[in-house]
Amino acid sequence: MSKIHFEENSVITCTPSQMPRIAMQCPKIVTDIGKAVASAVSAMGKVCVGYGEGRAALALGRAFSAGVCSVGVQAVEVGMSTVPSLAYAVKRLGCSVGAYISANNTVSVRLFSADGAKLTREEEDRIECRLNVPAEELPLAQYGEISFCEGISEVYLSRLAEIVTGRLERIYAQFYSPTRKIVTDAQRLIAGKNGTDDDTRTERIAFHISGDGSKVSAYSEPTGYVLHDRLMAVVTPNVSNSSVTYGDTFPFRERFIPDTKSPLACDGTALALTVLEILRNRGITLKEATDELPDYAVAERYIPLDKPYNVMKKLNTNDGVLMDGESGRVVIRPNRTGRGIMLRVESFAAETAAELCDFYAEMLSDNSE
């Protein structure tokens, strides 16, 4: 289990070296992760478990629940979910932690704290420690129970249904996603409110929602592709023609609406619906909304490091933000292999972004020694 690690957003995955054997190891690995997660939870706590689309995700979700119960903790299964609906369920059902299991080309387990946000670094460390220590074997009579609450997804959708409050005049929205249920639910949420496609004055907007439901991009002919971060900027009151300050404009989600406060940062469907409601309420097009946003330059670089988390602790940055000021914004994130850091710099000037990227890349390399 030493090669199992956390990546960004409290996701546990496997390193590439394990992939040739992953099909044989998956059930045991996921069960062991369930044990480790539950061991970090009080015996009085509950673990909320949901899974993505497909038979493999269902089977591995049950394997995770089995691991949870085997250490005496209750598992609450909410059935096939998305990342945002699982995050909502964790809070609504009063669970101590949540787990979303997906099984597409790779298997991943995404964990949530009791408030539906990603885990803190300290919580991740506690779980990682238990991944390398065999869990205590309990008598069968002390196993935890499994309860089912699949109806919580409908409660979540009922809240989303309140976002768009009227008919979308001259806007025709379409939804696409690798997960069929996401498309079906999104279409259901705007049924009777969507505009018509037969009017030449209608703006046609295609929303592409990620398979886990956490991200969304939009496309229209006038705008081209509008990515998730810029859609977040569209719905942020701080960004407007009348009052723009540098610190409020960079499109990193923590700057606009912190993960612990808003579902929009990691809920593609909710963000798409909110954008539609803003356009409807203001009577503007997506092109007009994005034209109000300031332009910015981005520089990114991969820094190979053996122990990226140690470097982040050495730099005293738990949230990954190294700088956030008038010159720009510098953010670092451990990459998925756990053997490097992604450096991202945002600035109004491309030259400034490049200079900051060079400076912080050298600083990160120096602090790895």
C-alpha positions in Angstrom: 0.0 0.0 0.0 3.0 2.4 0.1 2.3 3.5 -3.4 -1.2 4.7 -2.7 -1.3 8.4 -2.2 -3.4 11.5 -2.2 -3.4 13.8 -5.2 -5.1 17.2 -5.6 -8.7 17.5 -4.2 -8.3 14.6 -1.7 -8.3 11.9 -4.4 -6.5 8.6 -3.7 -5.2 6.9 -6.8 -2.5 4.4 -7.8 0.9 5.2 -9.3 1.5 4.1 -13.0 3.8 1.2 -11.8 0.7 -0.5 -10.3 -1.4 -0.3 -13.4 -0.5 -3.7 -15.0 -1.8 -5.4 -11.9 -4.7 -3.0 -11.2 -7.5 -5.3 -12.3 -6.5 -8.0 -9.9 -5.7 -5.6 -7.0 -8.6 -3.2 -7.2 -11.1 -4.8 -4.8 -8.5 -5.3 -2.1 -7.0 -1.9 -2.6 -10.4 -0.1 -2.4 -11.4 -2.3 0.7 -8.1 -1.3 2.4 -8.7 2.4 1.6 -12.2 2.0 3.2 -10.6 0.5 6.3 -8.0 3.3 6.5 -10.7 6.0 6.1 -13.0 4.5 8.6 -10.1 4.0 11.1 -9.6 7.7 11.1 -13.2 8.3 12.0 -14.7 8.0 15.5 -16.7 4.8 16.1 -19.7 7.0 16.4 -19.2 8.5 13.0 -20.6 7.5 9.6 -19.0 7.3 6.2 -21.1 8.3 3.2 -20.3 6.2 0.1 -21.3 7.0 -3.5 -20.0 5.8 -6.9 -19.9 6.7 -10.5 -21.5 5.1 -13.5 -20.9 1.5 -14.5 -20.8 -2.0 -12.9 -17.1 -1.7 -11.9 -17.8 1.5 -9.9 -20.8 -0.2 -8.2 -18.7 -3.3 -7.2 -15.8 -1.2 -5.9 -18.2 1.1 -4.0 -19.5 -2.0 -2.2 -15.9 -3.1 -1.6 -15.2 0.3 0.0 -18.3 -0.1 2.2 -17.1 -3.6 3.3 -13.8 -2.1 4.4 -15.6 0.6 6.4 -17.8 -1.9 8.2 -15.0 -4.3 8.9 -13.5 -1.8 11.4 -16.8 -1.2 13.2 -18.0 2.0 11.4 -21.3 2.6 9.7 -21.4 3.0 5.9 -24.2 5.1 4.4 -24.6 4.2 0.7 -26.3 6.8 -1.5 -26.0 4.9 -4.8 -24.8 6.2 -8.1 -23.8 9.8 -7.6 -21.7 12.7 -8.9 -19.0 14.5 -7.0 -21.3 17.5 -6.1 -24.3 15.3 -5.1 -22.1 13.2 -2.9 -20.6 16.3 -1.2 -24.2 17.5 -0.6 -25.1 14.1 0.9 -22.2 14.1 3.3 -23.4 17.4 4.9 -27.1 16.6 4.7 -26.8 13.1 6.3 -24.4 14.3 9.0 -21.6 12.0 8.0 -18.0 12.4 9.2 -16.5 11.8 5.8 -17.6 10.9 2.3 -16.1 8.8 -0.5 -16.8 8.9 -4.2 -15.5 5.9 -6.2 -15.1 6.1 -9.9 -13.8 3.4 -12.3 -13.2 4.5 -15.8 -9.7 3.9 -17.3 -8.3 4.1 -13.8 -9.8 3.8 -10.3 -9.9 6.7 -7.9 -11.5 7.4 -4.5 -12.3 11.0 -3.8 -12.8 11.9 -0.2 -14.8 14.7 1.5 -14.8 16.2 5.0 -18.0 16.5 7.0 -18.8 19.9 5.4 -18.6 18.5 1.9 -15.2 20.1 1.1 -11.9 18.4 0.4 -10.0 17.1 3.3 -7.5 19.2 5.2 -3.8 18.2 4.9 -3.9 16.9 8.5 -6.9 14.7 7.7 -5.1 13.3 4.6 -2.0 12.6 6.6 -3.9 10.7 9.2 -5.5 8.5 6.5 -2.2 7.9 4.7 -0.6 6.7 7.9 -3.3 4.1 8.3 -2.9 2.9 4.7 0.5 1.5 5.7 -0.6 -0.1 8.9 -2.9 -3.3 9.0 -6.3 -2.5 10.4 -7.3 -4.2 13.7 -9.3 -7.3 13.0 -12.7 -7.2 14.7 -15.1 -10.0 15.6 -17.9 -10.4 13.1 -20.4 -9.3 15.7 -18.7 -5.9 16.0 -18.9 -5.0 12.3 -20.6 -1.8 11.4 -23.9 -1.7 9.5 -24.6 -0.6 5.9 -27.6 1.7 5.5 -29.0 3.0 2.2 -30.2 6.5 1.3 -30.4 6.7 -2.5 -33.2 9.3 -2.3 -30.8 12.0 -1.2 -29.9 12.6 -4.9 -33.5 13.8 -5.6 -33.2 16.2 -2.6 -30.0 17.5 -4.1 -31.7 18.0 -7.5 -34.7 19.7 -6.0 -32.3 22.4 -4.7 -30.8 22.8 -8.2 -34.2 23.2 -9.7 -34.6 26.5 -7.8 -31.7 28.2 -9.5 -33.3 29.1 -12.8 -36.4 31.1 -11.8 -37.9 32.0 -15.1 -38.0 31.2 -18.8 -34.8 31.6 -20.8 -35.8 34.1 -23.4 -33.6 34.0 -26.4 -31.3 31.4 -24.8 -31.3 27.8 -25.8 -29.2 25.6 -23.5 -27.9 22.1 -24.3 -26.0 19.8 -22.0 -23.4 17.2 -22.8 -21.5 14.8 -20.5 -19.9 11.3 -20.6 -22.3 10.4 -17.8 -25.8 10.0 -19.2 -27.6 10.7 -15.9 -25.9 14.1 -15.6 -27.4 15.1 -19.0 -30.8 13.7 -18.2 -30.9 15.5 -14.9 -29.8 18.8 -16.4 -32.4 18.7 -19.1 -35.0 17.9 -16.5 -34.0 20.9 -14.4 -34.7 23.4 -17.2 -37.7 21.6 -18.7 -40.3 24.2 -19.5 -37.8 27.0 -19.0 -35.5 26.5 -21.9 -35.7 28.8 -25.0 -36.5 27.6 -28.5 -34.0 26.6 -31.1 -36.0 27.9 -34.1 -35.4 31.7 -33.5 -32.5 33.3 -35.3 -32.1 35.7 -32.4 -31.6 32.9 -29.9 -28.2 32.3 -28.4 -27.3 28.6 -28.4 -25.1 27.6 -25.5 -23.7 24.1 -25.2 -22.5 23.1 -21.7 -20.0 20.3 -21.4 -20.1 18.8 -17.9 -17.3 16.4 -16.7 -18.1 12.8 -16.1 -18.0 13.2 -12.3 -20.1 16.4 -12.4 -17.5 18.7 -10.9 -16.5 20.8 -13.9 -18.2 22.5 -16.8 -17.3 24.5 -19.9 -19.6 26.4 -22.2 -19.5 26.9 -26.0 -21.3 29.3 -28.2 -20.4 30.6 -31.7 -19.6 34.2 -30.5 -17.5 33.1 -27.5 -15.9 29.8 -28.5 -15.1 27.7 -25.5 -15.4 29.3 -22.0 -13.7 27.2 -19.4 -14.9 26.5 -15.8 -12.7 29.2 -14.2 -14.1 32.0 -16.4 -17.6 30.8 -15.8 -16.9 31.1 -12.1 -15.8 34.7 -12.8 -19.1 35.4 -14.6 -21.1 34.5 -11.5 -18.9 36.4 -9.0 -20.3 39.8 -7.9 -16.7 41.1 -7.3 -16.0 41.2 -11.1 -17.9 43.9 -12.9 -17.3 46.8 -15.2 -17.8 49.3 -12.4 -15.5 47.8 -9.7 -12.6 45.7 -10.8 -9.5 45.4 -8.5 -6.6 43.2 -9.4 -6.9 40.8 -6.4 -10.5 40.0 -7.3 -10.1 39.1 -10.9 -7.9 36.0 -11.2 -10.0 33.0 -12.1 -8.7 30.5 -9.5 -11.8 29.2 -7.8 -10.5 29.7 -4.2 -10.3 33.5 -5.0 -13.9 33.8 -5.9 -15.9 31.4 -3.8 -14.0 29.1 -1.4 -14.7 25.4 -1.7 -16.0 25.2 1.8 -18.5 27.9 1.2 -20.1 27.4 -2.2 -21.1 24.3 -4.3 -20.4 26.2 -7.5 -16.6 25.7 -7.4 -17.0 22.0 -7.8 -20.5 21.6 -9.2 -20.7 21.8 -13.0 -24.5 21.6 -13.2 -25.1 24.2 -10.5 -22.6 26.6 -12.1 -24.1 26.1 -15.6 -27.6 26.8 -14.2 -26.4 29.9 -12.3 -24.8 31.3 -15.4 -28.1 30.8 -17.3 -30.0 32.6 -14.5 -27.6 35.5 -14.5 -27.9 35.9 -18.3 -31.7 35.6 -18.1 -31.9 38.1 -15.2 -29.6 40.7 -16.7 -30.9 40.2 -20.3 -27.4 39.8 -21.7 -25.6 37.2 -23.8 -22.7 34.9 -22.8 -20.4 36.9 -25.0 -21.4 40.2 -23.3 -20.8 38.5 -19.9 -17.4 37.3 -20.7 -16.4 40.6 -22.4 -16.8 42.2 -18.9 -14.0 40.0 -17.5 -10.4 41.2 -17.6 -7.8 39.3 -19.7 -4.9 37.5 -18.0 -1.8 35.5 -18.9 -1.0 32.1 -17.5 2.4 30.3 -17.2 2.6 26.7 -16.0 5.6 24.4 -15.3 6.1 20.9 -13.9 8.8 20.7 -11.2 10.0 17.1 -10.6 10.4 16.6 -6.8 10.7 13.4 -4.7 8.6 14.7 -1.7 6.3 17.6 -2.9 4.3 17.7 0.3 7.5 18.2 2.4 8.4 21.1 0.2 4.9 22.6 0.6 5.2 22.3 4.4 8.7 23.8 4.3 7.2 26.8 2.4 4.4 27.0 5.0 1.6 26.9 2.4 -1.3 24.6 3.2 -3.6 26.0 0.4 -0.8 26.0 -2.2 -0.9 29.8 -2.7 2.7 31.2 -2.7 1.8 34.7 -3.8 -1.4 36.7 -4.3 -0.8 40.4 -5.0 -0.6 43.2 -7.5 2.0 41.4 -9.7 0.0 38.2 -10.0 -1.0 35.0 -8.3 1.2 31.9 -7.9 -0.2 28.5 -7.0 1.4 25.1 -6.6 -0.2 21.7 -6.5 1.3 18.2 -6.1 0.9 16.2 -9.3 -1.0 12.9 -9.4 2.2 10.7 -9.1 3.3 12.3 -5.9 6.7 12.9 -7.4 6.4 16.5 -8.6 4.7 19.9 -8.3 2.7 21.8 -10.9 3.4 25.5 -10.8 0.8 27.9 -12.1 1.3 31.7 -12.4 -1.5 34.1 -13.4 -0.8 37.8 -14.3 -2.1 40.5 -16.5 1.2 40.6 -18.5 2.7 37.5 -20.2 6.2 38.8 -19.5 5.4 39.1 -15.7 3.9 35.6 -15.6 7.0 34.1 -17.3 9.4 35.9 -14.9 7.4 34.8 -11.8 7.3 31.3 -13.2 11.1 31.2 -13.6 11.6 32.7 -10.1 9.3 30.3 -8.2 10.5 27.3 -10.2 14.1 28.0 -9.0 12.8 28.5 -5.4 11.0 25.2 -5.4 14.0 23.3 -6.7 16.2 25.0 -4.1 13.8 24.0 -1.3 13.7 20.4 -2.4 17.4 19.9 -1.4 
